[in-house]
Amino acid sequence: MTRIDFHTNVPDKLDYACRLARKAWAANNRVVVLTDDETQLAELNAAMWNFSAVDFLPHVSADDALAAHTPILLTASDEAELPHTHKELLVNLSRRTPSQLTQFARMIEVISSDEDDAAAGRKRYVAYKQQDYPLTHFVTGKS
């Protein structure tokens, strides 16, 4: 069963996703990042290119021809056909439950401090809990 980690009170979801992707890639994991829509996807793509002057985050769109060979995949679609190589980690920036959730070993739900985003995150947390997913909760900014 997919392990689900909630990371809440995140001030900048795109920057946070870049840091998660960098950490996953450094640990030799492949990651898929699901965005709310194409606009957020474009913003995330730009953020990955500009994230750090010293770190390169190798990423492509999930529908790119090089997807199976690239550690970080970006998508706005729940229906994207993902390579079998990318089933370790899903980072969910969207406000919806990913339809392909059960294909992943782990998912990180990134929830901002925005009240609408937090409310949507709470609803997903309750739904996952009712389905007996193993859940953990990390509040950013607290030790």
C-alpha positions as CSV (number, residue, x, y, z in Angstrom):
1,M,0.0,0.0,0.0
2,T,1.2,3.5,-0.8
3,R,2.8,5.4,2.1
4,I,1.5,9.0,2.2
5,D,3.3,11.9,3.8
6,F,1.6,15.2,4.3
7,H,3.9,18.2,4.3
8,T,1.8,21.2,5.4
9,N,2.2,24.9,5.9
10,V,4.5,25.1,2.9
11,P,5.2,28.7,2.0
12,D,6.2,28.1,-1.6
13,K,5.0,24.8,-3.2
14,L,7.2,25.1,-6.3
15,D,10.4,25.7,-4.4
16,Y,9.5,22.9,-2.0
17,A,8.8,20.6,-4.9
18,C,12.2,21.4,-6.4
19,R,13.9,20.6,-3.0
20,L,12.0,17.3,-2.7
21,A,12.9,16.4,-6.3
22,R,16.6,17.2,-5.6
23,K,16.6,15.1,-2.5
24,A,14.9,12.2,-4.2
25,W,17.3,12.3,-7.2
26,A,20.3,12.5,-4.9
27,A,19.0,9.3,-3.3
28,N,18.8,7.7,-6.8
29,N,15.0,7.7,-6.7
30,R,12.8,8.6,-9.7
31,V,10.0,11.1,-9.0
32,V,6.8,12.2,-10.7
33,V,5.5,15.7,-9.8
34,L,1.7,16.2,-10.4
35,T,0.6,19.8,-10.7
36,D,-2.9,21.4,-10.6
37,D,-2.9,22.5,-14.2
38,E,-0.7,23.4,-17.2
39,T,0.0,26.9,-15.8
40,Q,1.4,25.5,-12.6
41,L,3.3,22.9,-14.7
42,A,5.0,25.7,-16.7
43,E,5.8,27.5,-13.5
44,L,7.3,24.4,-12.0
45,N,9.4,23.7,-15.1
46,A,10.8,27.2,-15.0
47,A,11.5,26.9,-11.2
48,M,13.4,23.6,-11.8
49,W,15.6,25.4,-14.4
50,N,16.2,28.4,-12.0
51,F,16.3,26.5,-8.7
52,S,20.0,26.6,-8.0
53,A,23.1,27.9,-9.7
54,V,25.0,24.7,-8.7
55,D,22.3,22.0,-8.9
56,F,20.8,20.6,-12.1
57,L,17.5,18.9,-11.8
58,P,17.1,16.6,-14.8
59,H,13.4,16.8,-15.7
60,V,11.0,16.5,-18.6
61,S,7.3,16.3,-19.2
62,A,5.8,12.9,-18.5
63,D,4.9,12.7,-22.2
64,D,8.4,13.5,-23.5
65,A,10.2,10.8,-25.5
66,L,13.0,10.8,-22.9
67,A,10.7,10.3,-19.9
68,A,11.8,6.8,-19.2
69,H,15.4,7.9,-19.0
70,T,14.9,11.1,-17.0
71,P,14.8,11.0,-13.2
72,I,12.2,13.7,-12.6
73,L,8.9,13.8,-14.5
74,L,6.4,16.7,-14.5
75,T,2.7,16.3,-15.4
76,A,-0.6,18.1,-14.9
77,S,-2.6,15.0,-16.0
78,D,-3.8,12.2,-13.8
79,E,-4.1,10.2,-17.0
80,A,-0.5,10.6,-18.1
81,E,1.1,7.3,-19.2
82,L,4.1,7.0,-16.9
83,P,7.1,4.8,-17.5
84,H,7.3,1.7,-15.3
85,T,10.6,3.1,-14.0
86,H,8.8,5.9,-12.2
87,K,6.8,4.2,-9.5
88,E,8.9,5.2,-6.4
89,L,7.7,8.6,-5.5
90,L,4.8,10.9,-6.5
91,V,4.8,14.5,-5.3
92,N,1.3,15.9,-5.4
93,L,1.1,19.7,-5.8
94,S,-2.5,19.5,-7.0
95,R,-5.7,19.8,-4.9
96,R,-7.0,16.5,-6.0
97,T,-6.5,12.8,-5.2
98,P,-4.2,11.4,-7.9
99,S,-5.9,8.7,-9.9
100,Q,-2.6,6.7,-10.2
101,L,-1.8,6.9,-6.5
102,T,-1.8,3.1,-5.9
103,Q,1.0,2.7,-8.5
104,F,3.5,4.4,-6.3
105,A,5.4,3.2,-3.2
106,R,5.2,6.6,-1.7
107,M,3.4,9.9,-2.2
108,I,4.1,13.3,-0.7
109,E,1.2,15.7,-0.5
110,V,2.5,19.3,-0.5
111,I,0.0,21.6,1.2
112,S,0.5,25.3,1.3
113,S,-0.6,27.7,4.1
114,D,-3.3,29.0,1.8
115,E,-6.7,28.2,3.4
116,D,-8.3,26.8,0.3
117,D,-5.3,24.5,-0.3
118,A,-5.2,23.5,3.3
119,A,-8.9,22.7,3.3
120,A,-8.6,20.5,0.2
121,G,-5.6,18.8,1.9
122,R,-7.6,18.1,5.0
123,K,-10.3,16.4,3.0
124,R,-7.8,14.2,1.2
125,Y,-6.1,13.3,4.5
126,V,-9.5,12.2,6.0
127,A,-10.3,10.2,2.8
128,Y,-6.9,8.5,2.9
129,K,-7.2,7.7,6.6
130,Q,-10.7,6.1,5.9
131,Q,-9.0,3.9,3.3
132,D,-6.3,2.9,5.8
133,Y,-3.4,4.3,4.0
134,P,-0.3,4.7,6.2
135,L,-0.1,8.4,6.9
136,T,2.5,10.8,8.3
137,H,2.3,14.5,8.8
138,F,5.2,17.0,8.8
139,V,4.5,20.7,9.5
140,T,7.2,22.8,7.8
141,G,8.9,25.4,10.0
142,K,8.4,23.3,13.1
143,S,11.1,21.1,14.6
